[in-house]
Amino acid sequence: MNKAKNQVQDRLKLVDIVLEIVDARLPFSSRNPVLEQIIDQKKHIIILNKSDLADPKITADWKLNFEQEGTESIELDAKHNKGLGKIKSLIRSELSEKIERYEKNGVKNYQIKAMCVGIPNVGKSTILNRMVGKNVAVTGNKPGVTKNQNWLKTNIGIDLLDTPGILWPKIDDPKVGMKLALSGAIKDKIYAPDDVAIYALNFLETHYMEQLQEGYGLTNADIFNHTTPELLMNLTKKFGYKEDYDRASRRIIDDVRKLKLGRLTFDVPGEFYEE
């Protein structure tokens, strides 16, 4: 963690702008607070990737929230190549004064240098591959794929510096940990599947009741007459898994990740995480 953090900090002086990639389902929880401190004084844009998985209404709220904080953001679905065309214009807009100064000094077609940062499994490598136009970064639906820092050239006048996904060493808030585990940003073996599934069910009961009921054929009585752990046990039997609660838990987690319960966002603007 410290080595990667120091590498990012050392290379900040080489770039004009930072592209901070976050998971659109977790615009708060997928932001590394250590990275936020490092890049705070640098021009940067927040890219809400995997927007196809997130609740579009909440995504719009987050974009407004970031705008009010003075940070530009853009929603993106890199996997399906949607929204990438807007990145160049937004970067140039953010750096317009700097580009204008270079042009006044006779430098035309200034090659913008940008750094991509983010935690594991937010889709950094996919974004880079799309922007470069070929597979230059290893991709995978698991955390920790990118290991090194590499300069990549694009055909849109931007040089990109990729960095390893950096997860902070200790997650103090258990809610943040559960959300990261649910999204797949944390390796599955770190958290017990039933803990993650119970968190997911509880969140769905509170924020996405209709989708929970439709997804699993549940009635109000199925939910309101039982605790969340009891609901997990009942779903285990409903799935035909007898008493294999871990198997049922993994199915629920997988259903959330694969949109079988619809587009979901687990962070809400203005929400504070306190014990």
C-alpha positions as CSV (number, residue, x, y, z in Angstrom):
1,M,0.0,0.0,0.0
2,N,2.7,2.5,1.1
3,K,4.9,1.7,-1.9
4,A,2.0,2.2,-4.4
5,K,0.9,5.4,-2.6
6,N,4.4,6.8,-2.8
7,Q,4.7,5.9,-6.5
8,V,1.4,7.8,-7.2
9,Q,2.5,10.7,-5.2
10,D,5.9,10.9,-7.0
11,R,4.3,10.8,-10.4
12,L,1.7,13.4,-9.8
13,K,4.1,16.1,-10.9
14,L,4.4,14.4,-14.3
15,V,0.7,14.7,-15.1
16,D,-1.8,17.5,-15.8
17,I,-4.9,15.9,-14.4
18,V,-6.0,12.8,-12.5
19,L,-8.8,10.6,-13.5
20,E,-10.2,9.0,-10.4
21,I,-12.2,5.9,-11.3
22,V,-14.9,4.8,-8.9
23,D,-17.7,2.3,-9.0
24,A,-21.0,4.1,-9.8
25,R,-22.8,1.8,-7.3
26,L,-20.4,3.0,-4.6
27,P,-19.3,6.6,-5.4
28,F,-18.3,7.2,-1.8
29,S,-17.2,3.7,-0.6
30,S,-15.0,3.0,-3.6
31,R,-13.0,6.2,-3.1
32,N,-9.7,5.5,-1.4
33,P,-9.4,8.2,1.3
34,V,-5.6,8.0,1.1
35,L,-5.8,8.7,-2.7
36,E,-8.2,11.6,-2.1
37,Q,-5.6,13.3,0.2
38,I,-2.8,12.8,-2.3
39,I,-4.7,14.1,-5.4
40,D,-6.5,16.8,-3.5
41,Q,-4.4,19.7,-4.9
42,K,-4.4,18.3,-8.5
43,K,-7.0,18.9,-11.2
44,H,-9.1,15.8,-11.3
45,I,-12.2,14.3,-12.6
46,I,-14.3,11.5,-11.0
47,I,-15.4,8.8,-13.5
48,L,-18.4,6.9,-12.3
49,N,-17.8,3.6,-14.1
50,K,-20.1,0.6,-14.3
51,S,-23.0,3.1,-14.5
52,D,-25.0,0.4,-16.3
53,L,-25.1,-1.5,-13.0
54,A,-26.1,1.6,-10.9
55,D,-29.5,3.2,-10.1
56,P,-29.6,6.0,-12.7
57,K,-31.5,8.4,-10.4
58,I,-28.9,8.0,-7.6
59,T,-26.1,8.4,-10.2
60,A,-27.6,11.8,-11.2
61,D,-27.8,12.8,-7.5
62,W,-24.1,11.9,-7.1
63,K,-23.0,14.0,-10.1
64,L,-24.9,17.0,-8.7
65,N,-23.2,16.3,-5.3
66,F,-19.7,16.3,-6.8
67,E,-20.5,19.4,-8.8
68,Q,-21.5,21.2,-5.7
69,E,-18.2,20.2,-4.1
70,G,-16.4,21.7,-7.1
71,T,-15.4,18.4,-8.8
72,E,-16.4,17.4,-12.3
73,S,-17.7,13.9,-12.8
74,I,-18.9,11.8,-15.7
75,E,-20.8,8.5,-15.8
76,L,-19.4,5.8,-17.9
77,D,-20.1,2.2,-19.0
78,A,-16.6,1.2,-20.2
79,K,-17.5,-2.5,-20.7
80,H,-20.1,-1.6,-23.4
81,N,-18.1,1.5,-24.6
82,K,-20.7,4.0,-23.6
83,G,-19.8,7.6,-22.5
84,L,-16.1,7.4,-23.4
85,G,-16.5,10.1,-26.0
86,K,-17.2,12.7,-23.4
87,I,-14.0,12.2,-21.5
88,K,-11.7,14.1,-23.9
89,S,-13.9,17.2,-24.0
90,L,-14.2,17.2,-20.2
91,I,-10.5,16.9,-19.7
92,R,-9.8,19.7,-22.2
93,S,-12.4,21.8,-20.5
94,E,-10.8,21.3,-17.1
95,L,-7.4,22.2,-18.5
96,S,-8.5,25.0,-20.9
97,E,-6.4,27.7,-19.1
98,K,-3.2,25.6,-19.2
99,I,-3.7,24.6,-22.9
100,E,-4.4,28.2,-23.8
101,R,-1.1,29.3,-22.1
102,Y,0.8,26.7,-24.1
103,E,-0.8,27.8,-27.3
104,K,0.1,31.4,-26.7
105,N,3.7,30.3,-26.3
106,G,3.6,28.5,-29.6
107,V,2.9,25.0,-28.5
108,K,0.2,23.5,-30.6
109,N,-1.6,20.2,-30.0
110,Y,-0.3,20.0,-26.5
111,Q,-0.1,16.3,-25.4
112,I,-2.1,16.1,-22.2
113,K,-0.8,13.7,-19.5
114,A,-3.3,12.1,-17.2
115,M,-3.1,9.6,-14.4
116,C,-5.7,6.9,-13.7
117,V,-6.2,6.0,-10.1
118,G,-8.7,3.9,-8.2
119,I,-9.2,0.9,-6.0
120,P,-9.2,-2.6,-7.4
121,N,-12.0,-3.8,-9.7
122,V,-13.6,-0.5,-10.6
123,G,-12.7,-1.0,-14.3
124,K,-9.6,1.1,-14.8
125,S,-8.0,-1.3,-17.2
126,T,-11.1,-1.6,-19.3
127,I,-11.3,2.2,-19.6
128,L,-7.7,2.4,-20.6
129,N,-8.1,-0.2,-23.2
130,R,-11.1,1.6,-24.7
131,M,-9.3,5.0,-24.7
132,V,-6.1,3.5,-26.3
133,G,-8.1,1.5,-28.8
134,K,-6.6,-1.9,-28.1
135,N,-5.9,-4.3,-25.2
136,V,-2.9,-2.8,-23.5
137,A,-4.0,-3.4,-19.9
138,V,-5.0,-6.7,-18.4
139,T,-8.6,-6.8,-17.5
140,G,-10.6,-9.1,-15.2
141,N,-13.6,-9.2,-13.0
142,K,-11.5,-9.6,-9.8
143,P,-9.5,-7.2,-7.7
144,G,-5.8,-6.7,-8.1
145,V,-5.3,-7.3,-11.8
146,T,-3.2,-4.2,-12.6
147,K,0.3,-4.6,-11.0
148,N,2.5,-2.0,-12.5
149,Q,2.5,1.7,-13.6
150,N,2.6,2.2,-17.4
151,W,2.4,5.1,-19.8
152,L,-0.1,4.5,-22.6
153,K,-0.7,6.6,-25.7
154,T,-4.1,7.4,-27.1
155,N,-5.2,8.8,-30.4
156,I,-7.1,11.6,-28.7
157,G,-4.1,13.7,-27.7
158,I,-3.8,12.3,-24.2
159,D,-1.0,10.2,-22.6
160,L,-2.4,8.0,-19.8
161,L,-0.5,6.7,-16.8
162,D,-2.1,3.5,-15.4
163,T,-1.5,2.7,-11.7
164,P,-2.2,-0.4,-9.6
165,G,-5.5,-0.5,-7.8
166,I,-4.8,0.8,-4.3
167,L,-7.0,-0.3,-1.4
168,W,-6.5,1.3,1.9
169,P,-4.9,-1.0,4.6
170,K,-7.7,-0.8,7.1
171,I,-11.4,-0.3,6.5
172,D,-12.7,1.2,9.7
173,D,-16.4,1.3,8.8
174,P,-18.0,-2.2,8.5
175,K,-20.7,-0.8,6.2
176,V,-18.0,0.3,3.7
177,G,-16.4,-3.1,4.0
178,M,-19.7,-4.9,3.3
179,K,-20.4,-2.7,0.3
180,L,-17.0,-3.3,-1.2
181,A,-17.4,-7.0,-0.6
182,L,-20.8,-7.0,-2.2
183,S,-19.5,-5.2,-5.3
184,G,-16.5,-7.5,-5.7
185,A,-13.8,-4.9,-4.9
186,I,-12.6,-7.1,-2.1
187,K,-11.7,-10.7,-2.6
188,D,-14.6,-12.9,-1.6
189,K,-12.5,-15.0,0.8
190,I,-12.0,-12.1,3.1
191,Y,-15.6,-11.8,4.2
192,A,-18.1,-14.6,5.2
193,P,-20.7,-14.9,2.5
194,D,-23.6,-15.0,4.9
195,D,-22.6,-11.7,6.5
196,V,-22.5,-10.0,3.0
197,A,-25.8,-11.6,2.0
198,I,-27.5,-10.5,5.2
199,Y,-26.2,-6.9,4.6
200,A,-27.4,-7.0,1.0
201,L,-30.9,-8.3,2.0
202,N,-31.2,-5.7,4.8
203,F,-30.2,-2.9,2.3
204,L,-32.7,-4.2,-0.3
205,E,-35.5,-4.3,2.3
206,T,-34.8,-0.6,3.1
207,H,-34.1,0.8,-0.3
208,Y,-35.3,-1.6,-3.0
209,M,-38.2,-3.5,-1.5
210,E,-40.1,-3.9,-4.8
211,Q,-37.0,-5.3,-6.6
212,L,-36.3,-7.7,-3.7
213,Q,-39.9,-9.0,-3.7
214,E,-40.0,-9.4,-7.5
215,G,-36.6,-10.9,-7.7
216,Y,-37.4,-13.7,-5.2
217,G,-41.2,-13.9,-5.3
218,L,-41.6,-12.6,-1.8
219,T,-44.7,-11.2,-0.1
220,N,-44.8,-8.5,2.6
221,A,-45.3,-11.2,5.2
222,D,-42.2,-13.1,4.0
223,I,-40.2,-10.0,4.8
224,F,-41.9,-8.1,7.6
225,N,-42.7,-11.2,9.7
226,H,-39.1,-12.3,9.9
227,T,-35.6,-11.0,10.8
228,T,-33.1,-10.6,8.0
229,P,-31.2,-13.8,9.1
230,E,-34.5,-15.7,9.1
231,L,-35.2,-14.3,5.6
232,L,-31.8,-15.7,4.4
233,M,-32.7,-19.1,5.9
234,N,-36.1,-19.1,4.2
235,L,-34.6,-18.1,0.9
236,T,-32.1,-21.0,1.3
237,K,-35.0,-23.4,1.5
238,K,-36.8,-21.6,-1.3
239,F,-33.7,-22.0,-3.6
240,G,-33.7,-25.8,-2.8
241,Y,-30.4,-25.6,-1.0
242,K,-31.7,-27.2,2.3
243,E,-29.5,-25.8,5.0
244,D,-26.6,-24.7,2.8
245,Y,-26.7,-21.0,3.8
246,D,-23.3,-20.3,2.3
247,R,-24.5,-21.4,-1.1
248,A,-27.6,-19.3,-0.9
249,S,-25.5,-16.4,0.3
250,R,-23.2,-16.7,-2.7
251,R,-26.3,-16.8,-5.0
252,I,-27.7,-13.6,-3.5
253,I,-24.3,-11.8,-3.9
254,D,-24.1,-13.1,-7.5
255,D,-27.6,-11.9,-8.2
256,V,-26.8,-8.4,-7.0
257,R,-23.6,-8.3,-9.1
258,K,-25.3,-9.6,-12.3
259,L,-28.3,-7.3,-12.2
260,K,-30.8,-10.1,-11.5
261,L,-32.3,-7.7,-8.9
262,G,-32.0,-4.7,-11.1
263,R,-29.8,-1.7,-11.1
264,L,-28.7,-0.9,-7.6
265,T,-26.7,1.8,-5.8
266,F,-25.4,1.3,-2.3
267,D,-24.2,4.8,-1.5
268,V,-26.5,7.7,-1.1
269,P,-25.3,11.4,-1.3
270,G,-25.3,12.9,2.2
271,E,-25.1,9.6,4.0
272,F,-22.6,9.5,6.8
273,Y,-21.0,6.3,8.1
274,E,-21.0,6.4,11.9
275,E,-21.0,3.6,14.4
